Amino acid sequence: MAGGQERVLRRRIKSVQSTKKITKAMELIAASRIAKAQERVQAARPYAERITEVIRNLAAAGAGGDSPLLQQREQVDSVAYVVVSADRGLAGGYNSTVIRLAERALLADREAGRTTHLITVGKKAYGYFRFRGYEIAASFTGFSENPTYEDARQVAGFVAERFDSGEYHEVKLAYTQFLSMGSQTARLSNYMPLDAEQITEGSAQGAKADYEFEPSPSEILVRLLPRYAEARLFAALLDAAASEQAARQRAMKSATENAQDMIVRLSRVMNRARQDSITTEIMEIVGGAEALRQANNDSEDLLLDEVFRSDPFTHSEFHVSTTHHHHDSKSSGEHA
């Protein structure tokens, strides 16, 4: 029994060791990708800053809010949610946190009597909402770890088209914001209509309309706002990609440490099982030797008894010899 338990434990240890190698490799891969993702976040920031500066200059030049992307609806009856998740798992609570944040807001809108729409980015969000019976308007997958501007353009174009047509009165964006290697937070922000105050913030103080515009500033603003929306979504995708790698790196590090702890515990149990097996074998050997010795003694006694029973004469001679011996001893005593 002990030997069989030892073999089972040895197989389990080997299995955990193999898992540990995989999780360690995934941890190193995720750690190397975080740096690249951070570089992409930093590289995309100047573009967003410049386009925001241009829009502020246009606003300072008198461009009005004629773009549909800036039009606030008097009554919001239809809300769309763009949920950004990962294409793969093994990232701790990264996917579940942002998905549940969006789901709570979506259910609150439904309770308020609003129509809701879902646009998922990443296989995990799509699988979650599809499994629970939500109707999904569109799904975009295959680029969660390495999004491009063209990916952001496709998603933003799909949403903007339906917002312009009035199908969506409001669009909210759920994603994970990358703050640092050890800190990422799920955010739910208003995506459309675009925040006019945020866009024009600082236009009166910092931005000056020292340009001649052709065509008019309003027309240029209308054309630039979709690019601004794309840039915002692209920044969110890049943040989500960096957050995904950071979450995966932490999850795989934790899994590697847990695997090592399990190996230590299983090794201790296996050593105890081995010691029990050795102790049992020693006891069996000692018991067998004692039984063999006892069997030999019993065999000698049985042999003597058998001899005495089968040859009475020998027994008589033995008795006579014994009698003479006692008699001689008595004679010797009398002579003395």
N, C-alpha and C positions, 0 to 999 in steps of 0.2 A: 504494500500500500504506500509506504513512504517513498519507495523508489519511483512508483508511478506518479506521485505528487511532485517529486523533484523534476521529472521529465516535463510535466505540464508547466511548472514554473519556469523551467529553462526556455521553453518555447515562448512563453509570454514575455520573458525578458528580451529575447531576441526580437520579438515583434515590436515591443516598445522602443528598443534601440533603433530599429529601422524607421519608426515614426519620428523619433527624435532627430535623425539625420535629415528627414524631409522638412520638418518644421524649422530646423536651424538654417537650412538652405533658403527656405522661403523668407526667413527673417533677414538674412543678408541681402537677398534680392530686393526686398521692400526697402531696406535701409539705403541701398544704392539708388533706388528710384526716387526716394524722397528728395534728394538733393537736386535731381533733374527737374522734378515737379516744382520745387521752389524757384529754380532758375526761370522756368517758364512763367510762373506767376509774376516775378519781377520784370521779365522781359515784356509782358503784355501791359504792364501798368502805364508806361509812357504813352502808349496809343490811346488808352482810355482817358488819360489826363489831357492830352492834346485835343481830342475830339470834344471833350467837355469844355475846354477853353474856347474853342471855335464857336460852340453853341452859345456860350455866354457872351461872346463878342456879338454874335448875331442878335441875341436878346437885347444887348445894350444899343444896338443899331436900330431897334424898334421892331424887330420881328415879333409877330404876334403868335398866339397859341392856336393857329388854325389847323395844325396837324391832328388827325384823329387819335394819334398816340398820346396826345396831351389832354384829350377831352374827357372830363369827368362826367359820368352818367348821373343823372338826377336820382335815379332809382336803380339799385343793383339787384337784378333778378337772376343773373347767370354768372357763376364764378368758375374759372378754370384753374387747375392746379398743375404746375410743372414740377414733378418730383424727380430730383436727381439722385440716383443711387449708383451702385457698382454693378458690373457684369459678373463679378465673381464674389464668393463668400470668403470665409476664413479671415474676416477682418473685425472680429469682436462684435461690438454693438453698433458699428458704423451704419450699416444698412437699416437695422431695426429702429434706431433712434430717429432718423430723418423720415422714415416711412410712417411711423406712428405719430410724429408731429404733424405731418400733412393729413393723416387720416382723422385725427381729432378735429382739426380745423374744418375739414371737409364735412364731417358729420354735424358739426355745429352749424354750418351753412345750410345743410339739409333740414335740420330741425327748425331753422329760421324761415323755411319755405323757399329757399333759393335752389335753382338748378345747378348742379355741379358737373364738371367735366374733368377728365384725367388725361394728362399727357405725361407718360413715364419716360425717363432717360435711364437706361441700365436694366439688365435682365432681372435683378432682384426686386425692384419696384414692380415691374411688369408681372412677375410670377406671384408676388404677394397679393396684388389687387385682383389679378385674374382668378386666383384660387378662391378668393372671398366673394367673387361674383360681381365685382365692380365693372361698369362699362368703361372701356378705355378708348379714348378718341384717337390716340396715336401713340406709338411706341418707337423709341430710338435706342438702338443697342450697338455694342461693338466698339465703343471708343471711350469708355469710362476712365481707363488708365492713361490714355494719351489722346485727349480731345484736340481737335483742330478748329480753326476759325470757321471752316466750311461746315463742320458739324454744328457749331453754334448758329450759323446762318440758317441751316435747314430747320432747326427747332424754332428759332425766333421767327422765321418766315411763316411757318405753319401757324403759330400763335397769333402773329400780327395780322395775318389775312383774316382770321375769324374775329379778331377784335375790331378791325376796321369795318367789317360787315355787320357788326352788332350782335353776332352770335354769342360772343363773350363780352360781358359788361366789365369784367374785372379779371385780371390774371395774377395769380400769386406764385411765387417761386420758392420751393423748398429745397435746400441744399445744405451742405456742411461747410462752414467757413473755417479755413486754416488760419490759426493764430500763431502757433508755434509747434515745435516737434511734440511737445507734451500736452498741447491744448488745442482741441477742435470743438466747435459747437454747431449744433443744428440750428438753422435759421429759416424763418418763414417771412419773406418780404413781399411787398407789393411790387409787381413787375410791370403791369400795364393797368391803367394809363401811367405813363411816365410822370415822375414827380417834377412838376414844373419849377417848384421852389428850389429843389435840390439842383436842378440843371442850371438855373439862373443865379444861384447863390454866389455872391461876390461879384456879379456883373457890374453893379453900380460902383463898387469900390476898386476892384482890381482890374477888371477888363475894360478896355477902352475901344470904342468903335473908330479906329483910325484907318479903316479900310474902305475901299470903294467896291461894292458888291455888284456882281452881274451873274445871274439875274438878281432879283430883289432878295433882301435878307430873309423874308418870310418863306420864299420859295426854296432857298438854300436850306433853311431850317427844316422844312418839311422833308427834304431829301436826306438830311443828315440824321434825323431822329431815328429812322430804322437802323442806321449804322451804330448809333449810340445804344439802341436796344440790343443789337447783336454783341456789342462790346461788353455790355453788362452781363449778358448770359455767358459769354466766353470766359469772363473773369470768374463767374460762379462755377463753371465746369472745371477750370483750372484749380480753383480752391478745393473743389470736391475731389479731384484726382490726387492732390497732395494730401488731403485728409484721409483718403482711402489707404494710401501707402503707409501713412503714419499709424493708422489704426491696425493695419495688417502687421506691421513691424512689431507693435506692442503685443498683439494677439499671439503671434508666432514665438515671440520671446517668452511669453507666459507659458505657452504650450511646451516649449523646449524645457523650461525649468520644471514644469509639472511632470514631464516625461522622465527627467533625471531623478526627481523625488520618487517616482513610481519604481524606477529601476532599483534604487537603493532599498526601498521597502520590500520589493519582491526578492531581492538578493538576500536580505535578512531572513525572510520566510524560507527561502530555498536552503540557506545554510542550516537553519533549525531543522528542516526536514531531513537534510543530509546527516546531521548529527543524530537525529532520532533513528535514521536508518542504520547508521554505524553502531549505535548503542544496541539496537535490536539484534543486529547480526552477532555482536559480541555475546550478548546474553544467550542467543541460540547456540553459539559454539560452546560456551561454558556449560549450558544445560545439556547439550549433546555429549560432551566429554564426561560429565557427571553420570549421565544415564548409561554411557558405555562402561564406565568403571563399575557402576552398580550391577550392570548386567554380567560383567566378567566374574564378580564375586558370587553372584547368584549361580552362575554356571558351575563354578568350582564346588560349591556346596551341593548342588544337584548331582554332580558327578560322583562325589563321595557317597552320597546317599544311595545312588544307583549301584555303585560297586558293592556296598554292604548288603543291599537287598538281593543282588544276583549271586553272591558267593558267601554263604553262611560260614563256610570253613575259614575263610579269611577273617571273618568277623570273630570266629571262635579263637583262632590263633592270636588275633589281636587282643582278645579278652584274656586268654591264658597268659600271654606275654605280660599283660598288664598285671595279672594276678601274681605271677612269679616275681614281678618287679616289686610289688607291694610286700610279698613274703620275704624276699631277700632283705628288703629294708627293715622288716620287723626282726629278722634273725640277727642282723647286724646290731640292732638296738639291744637285743637281749645279751649278745656276747659282750657288748661294751658294759 
